[in-house]
């Protein structure tokens, strides 16, 4: 794959930083080069939170995401703030309660019930980040299910494996089999 830049955004406390870390970890597990960074301040609980992951088969010489190929937004303010900075043809995944801002091509937007799935299917809204991880990997086809499951397992608290596996599976189910990995192809 060429260098692939991902940005994860939402409200502080929604776990977007952990989602970013999981994709970087999955990259390492799969033998890719990966860089992960995050930005949050006093708004860490409730304000906008941003994390980024860069994946590449080659060495990564610049660790800042400039024009992401993928954006996850779990709240409206982060979607409005970060949508204008996308690479051409970028894929955007949002919670289905959000409104697509003007200027963002709706054809590249995947709106899913991420928060509702975490709350109603999994039973804990705090698993929305893992639901999103499952949906992202199913939509983009970046890593094997095993690599993602292993990466999740390395970063969750002991005793929450069953809950997080349920969240991961719930996210994967949000992407129909016919749409799996169609939104991105490794180049």
Order of alpha helices (4+ residues) and beta strands (2+ residues): beta-alpha-beta-beta-beta-alpha-beta-beta-alpha-alpha-alpha
